[in-house]
Amino acid sequence: MPLRHTPPQPDPSRMTPFAGHPIVVGLVPGQPDLVALTAAAWAEALGVDLFVGYADRARVTVEEYPDGTVRHAEVDPDSLDDSWRERQAALESHLHRLLGDGRVAWSFRYLAGRPDRALTHLARAVDASAFVVGAHDPGVAGRWHDFVDGSVAARLAHHQHRPVLVVPLSVVDWHDRVPWQ
């Protein structure tokens, strides 16, 4: 029976200092701008750069580069779908309108595959100190997505050592019945 690999555990010696190390934010098309704006505000307060990453689940990573970019391909090798280029251009255009040439330097990375793994690669490549991601919608669609794929925030918190800031996107009144009851 082969020996099981034990991954490095979180430890003070593995902490990446916040000062001087960028923040990575996970982008989801159509999510509220609050996620990117929160990440930008945090990066500005720390005086660091912001790396915005979007992981296209319909593509696979072929090669990872030291700057956090990736070479990617279609999951189906017989497909000739180039719609990812339009998606990338639309996301970059939206980010330019949202973040512009503001008070924080930012750059965008079009990634591929599982968002938690893609964002972890990006964070390692740029030596990021933390992640910012949006919370799921607490409704039926959000619960279904968490059941099928799991929460990106939870996966990040369980599979790497950087802190994860989760931006609430919808709240439930304390007196109302919550969706999971």
Secondary structure, DSSP 8 states (H G I E B T S, - for coil): -----------GGG---STT--EEEE--TTS-THHHHHHHHHHHHHT--EEEEEEETTEEEEEE-TTS-EEEEESSTT----HHHHHHHHHHHHHHHHHTT-SS-EEEEEEES-HHHHHHHHHHHHT-SEEEEE---SSHHHHHHHHHH--HHHHHHHHSSS-EEEE------TTS--TT-
